[in-house]
Amino acid sequence: MPGFAQDILPLFREKDVKSMAFAFDLRAHAEVRANADSIYESLAGGNMPCDGAWTPERVALFRKWMDDGYQP
């Protein structure tokens, strides 16, 4: 079961954190959880991060984290 601190947070680069700071903090479990649906949509659609899409494996890991209950 993926956890935020161990598995999800390392997927976000400092560049990603800075570019999304206007909306929410990608380093904060509660904020990523609250925005997970829209983050997932952007990741799955290849619109986030803005400089190139995540691999399908990374997107699937994020989805699994969501499906497994957003573990911290």
Biotite code that builds the C-alpha atoms (Angstrom):
import biotite.structure as struc

atoms = struc.array([
    struc.Atom([0.000, 0.000, 0.000], chain_id="A", res_id=1, res_name="MET", atom_name="CA", element="C"),
    struc.Atom([1.650, 3.259, -1.078], chain_id="A", res_id=2, res_name="PRO", atom_name="CA", element="C"),
    struc.Atom([2.098, 6.014, 1.460], chain_id="A", res_id=3, res_name="GLY", atom_name="CA", element="C"),
    struc.Atom([2.356, 9.738, 0.849], chain_id="A", res_id=4, res_name="PHE", atom_name="CA", element="C"),
    struc.Atom([5.688, 10.406, 2.573], chain_id="A", res_id=5, res_name="ALA", atom_name="CA", element="C"),
    struc.Atom([7.420, 7.317, 1.222], chain_id="A", res_id=6, res_name="GLN", atom_name="CA", element="C"),
    struc.Atom([5.971, 6.930, -2.261], chain_id="A", res_id=7, res_name="ASP", atom_name="CA", element="C"),
    struc.Atom([4.051, 9.998, -3.457], chain_id="A", res_id=8, res_name="ILE", atom_name="CA", element="C"),
    struc.Atom([5.967, 12.986, -2.113], chain_id="A", res_id=9, res_name="LEU", atom_name="CA", element="C"),
    struc.Atom([9.231, 11.906, -3.816], chain_id="A", res_id=10, res_name="PRO", atom_name="CA", element="C"),
    struc.Atom([7.442, 11.997, -7.184], chain_id="A", res_id=11, res_name="LEU", atom_name="CA", element="C"),
    struc.Atom([7.019, 15.768, -6.919], chain_id="A", res_id=12, res_name="PHE", atom_name="CA", element="C"),
    struc.Atom([10.150, 17.730, -7.759], chain_id="A", res_id=13, res_name="ARG", atom_name="CA", element="C"),
    struc.Atom([10.927, 21.069, -6.130], chain_id="A", res_id=14, res_name="GLU", atom_name="CA", element="C"),
    struc.Atom([10.122, 22.641, -9.504], chain_id="A", res_id=15, res_name="LYS", atom_name="CA", element="C"),
    struc.Atom([6.632, 21.070, -9.349], chain_id="A", res_id=16, res_name="ASP", atom_name="CA", element="C"),
    struc.Atom([6.101, 22.265, -5.784], chain_id="A", res_id=17, res_name="VAL", atom_name="CA", element="C"),
    struc.Atom([7.011, 25.825, -6.755], chain_id="A", res_id=18, res_name="LYS", atom_name="CA", element="C"),
    struc.Atom([4.860, 25.884, -9.873], chain_id="A", res_id=19, res_name="SER", atom_name="CA", element="C"),
    struc.Atom([1.764, 24.694, -7.953], chain_id="A", res_id=20, res_name="MET", atom_name="CA", element="C"),
    struc.Atom([2.313, 26.853, -4.851], chain_id="A", res_id=21, res_name="ALA", atom_name="CA", element="C"),
    struc.Atom([-0.303, 29.341, -6.058], chain_id="A", res_id=22, res_name="PHE", atom_name="CA", element="C"),
    struc.Atom([-2.993, 26.633, -5.682], chain_id="A", res_id=23, res_name="ALA", atom_name="CA", element="C"),
    struc.Atom([-1.798, 24.237, -2.955], chain_id="A", res_id=24, res_name="PHE", atom_name="CA", element="C"),
    struc.Atom([1.293, 22.728, -1.371], chain_id="A", res_id=25, res_name="ASP", atom_name="CA", element="C"),
    struc.Atom([2.357, 19.484, -3.042], chain_id="A", res_id=26, res_name="LEU", atom_name="CA", element="C"),
    struc.Atom([4.474, 18.714, 0.039], chain_id="A", res_id=27, res_name="ARG", atom_name="CA", element="C"),
    struc.Atom([1.433, 18.617, 2.338], chain_id="A", res_id=28, res_name="ALA", atom_name="CA", element="C"),
    struc.Atom([-0.477, 15.341, 2.592], chain_id="A", res_id=29, res_name="HIS", atom_name="CA", element="C"),
    struc.Atom([-3.752, 17.064, 3.503], chain_id="A", res_id=30, res_name="ALA", atom_name="CA", element="C"),
    struc.Atom([-3.567, 19.453, 0.551], chain_id="A", res_id=31, res_name="GLU", atom_name="CA", element="C"),
    struc.Atom([-2.637, 16.774, -1.976], chain_id="A", res_id=32, res_name="VAL", atom_name="CA", element="C"),
    struc.Atom([-5.400, 14.546, -0.606], chain_id="A", res_id=33, res_name="ARG", atom_name="CA", element="C"),
    struc.Atom([-7.958, 17.365, -0.868], chain_id="A", res_id=34, res_name="ALA", atom_name="CA", element="C"),
    struc.Atom([-6.936, 18.003, -4.479], chain_id="A", res_id=35, res_name="ASN", atom_name="CA", element="C"),
    struc.Atom([-6.138, 14.415, -5.489], chain_id="A", res_id=36, res_name="ALA", atom_name="CA", element="C"),
    struc.Atom([-8.916, 14.104, -8.070], chain_id="A", res_id=37, res_name="ASP", atom_name="CA", element="C"),
    struc.Atom([-7.824, 17.165, -10.020], chain_id="A", res_id=38, res_name="SER", atom_name="CA", element="C"),
    struc.Atom([-4.134, 16.277, -9.635], chain_id="A", res_id=39, res_name="ILE", atom_name="CA", element="C"),
    struc.Atom([-4.845, 12.779, -10.949], chain_id="A", res_id=40, res_name="TYR", atom_name="CA", element="C"),
    struc.Atom([-6.833, 14.158, -13.907], chain_id="A", res_id=41, res_name="GLU", atom_name="CA", element="C"),
    struc.Atom([-3.927, 16.422, -14.814], chain_id="A", res_id=42, res_name="SER", atom_name="CA", element="C"),
    struc.Atom([-1.369, 13.638, -14.395], chain_id="A", res_id=43, res_name="LEU", atom_name="CA", element="C"),
    struc.Atom([-3.402, 11.105, -16.375], chain_id="A", res_id=44, res_name="ALA", atom_name="CA", element="C"),
    struc.Atom([-4.062, 13.671, -19.117], chain_id="A", res_id=45, res_name="GLY", atom_name="CA", element="C"),
    struc.Atom([-0.364, 14.483, -19.412], chain_id="A", res_id=46, res_name="GLY", atom_name="CA", element="C"),
    struc.Atom([-0.934, 18.114, -18.372], chain_id="A", res_id=47, res_name="ASN", atom_name="CA", element="C"),
    struc.Atom([1.064, 17.933, -15.157], chain_id="A", res_id=48, res_name="MET", atom_name="CA", element="C"),
    struc.Atom([3.900, 18.524, -14.709], chain_id="A", res_id=49, res_name="PRO", atom_name="CA", element="C"),
    struc.Atom([4.043, 21.204, -17.333], chain_id="A", res_id=50, res_name="CYS", atom_name="CA", element="C"),
    struc.Atom([7.436, 20.170, -18.714], chain_id="A", res_id=51, res_name="ASP", atom_name="CA", element="C"),
    struc.Atom([6.540, 16.553, -19.509], chain_id="A", res_id=52, res_name="GLY", atom_name="CA", element="C"),
    struc.Atom([4.113, 13.841, -18.536], chain_id="A", res_id=53, res_name="ALA", atom_name="CA", element="C"),
    struc.Atom([4.738, 11.275, -15.826], chain_id="A", res_id=54, res_name="TRP", atom_name="CA", element="C"),
    struc.Atom([5.286, 7.696, -16.867], chain_id="A", res_id=55, res_name="THR", atom_name="CA", element="C"),
    struc.Atom([2.220, 5.446, -16.761], chain_id="A", res_id=56, res_name="PRO", atom_name="CA", element="C"),
    struc.Atom([3.760, 3.682, -13.752], chain_id="A", res_id=57, res_name="GLU", atom_name="CA", element="C"),
    struc.Atom([3.968, 6.917, -11.756], chain_id="A", res_id=58, res_name="ARG", atom_name="CA", element="C"),
    struc.Atom([0.391, 7.837, -12.649], chain_id="A", res_id=59, res_name="VAL", atom_name="CA", element="C"),
    struc.Atom([-0.737, 4.333, -11.627], chain_id="A", res_id=60, res_name="ALA", atom_name="CA", element="C"),
    struc.Atom([1.101, 4.666, -8.300], chain_id="A", res_id=61, res_name="LEU", atom_name="CA", element="C"),
    struc.Atom([-0.687, 7.947, -7.578], chain_id="A", res_id=62, res_name="PHE", atom_name="CA", element="C"),
    struc.Atom([-4.031, 6.308, -8.467], chain_id="A", res_id=63, res_name="ARG", atom_name="CA", element="C"),
    struc.Atom([-3.251, 3.334, -6.222], chain_id="A", res_id=64, res_name="LYS", atom_name="CA", element="C"),
    struc.Atom([-2.470, 5.715, -3.368], chain_id="A", res_id=65, res_name="TRP", atom_name="CA", element="C"),
    struc.Atom([-5.887, 7.301, -3.888], chain_id="A", res_id=66, res_name="MET", atom_name="CA", element="C"),
    struc.Atom([-7.682, 3.965, -4.184], chain_id="A", res_id=67, res_name="ASP", atom_name="CA", element="C"),
    struc.Atom([-5.960, 2.605, -1.068], chain_id="A", res_id=68, res_name="ASP", atom_name="CA", element="C"),
    struc.Atom([-7.201, 5.467, 1.111], chain_id="A", res_id=69, res_name="GLY", atom_name="CA", element="C"),
    struc.Atom([-4.615, 8.256, 0.792], chain_id="A", res_id=70, res_name="TYR", atom_name="CA", element="C"),
    struc.Atom([-2.217, 6.799, 3.372], chain_id="A", res_id=71, res_name="GLN", atom_name="CA", element="C"),
    struc.Atom([0.072, 9.393, 5.005], chain_id="A", res_id=72, res_name="PRO", atom_name="CA", element="C"),
])
